[in-house]
Amino acid sequence: MATGTVFSGPERRRRWASSERARIVEESLQPGAVVTVVPRRHDVHPNLLHNWRRQVKRAAGGGGLQFLPVAVTPSVQPAAGSFEIELAGNVRVRGDGSVDEAALGRVLRALGR
């Protein structure tokens, strides 16, 4: 039996957070990933995933969005909701759950230059 999502009210479209889109696109770009299976797993229309992939490729062609390997390691002093991003050249960015996503993106782009 198939499952579905029922939307009530005037809004019929699902809103995808940029982090969700990036995660799904990244999964679809992994070696061996089947582009028709990935959207089905996440309840995304295949055309929408292809659109997101085109956007990523277009942004990456202009030096924009890039996927980087991430390693999650336990903190020596665990703090709920905190993070640390270590970049090349011994650069570290630390923050917590209250950090503004757009501001963090601007900082990372500036450091990437």
Secondary structure, DSSP 8 states (H G I E B T S, - for coil): --------SS--S----HHHHHHHHHHHTSTT--TTHHHHHTT--HHHHHHHHHHHHHHHHTT------------SS--TT-EEEEETTTEEEEE-TTS-HHHHHHHHHHHH-
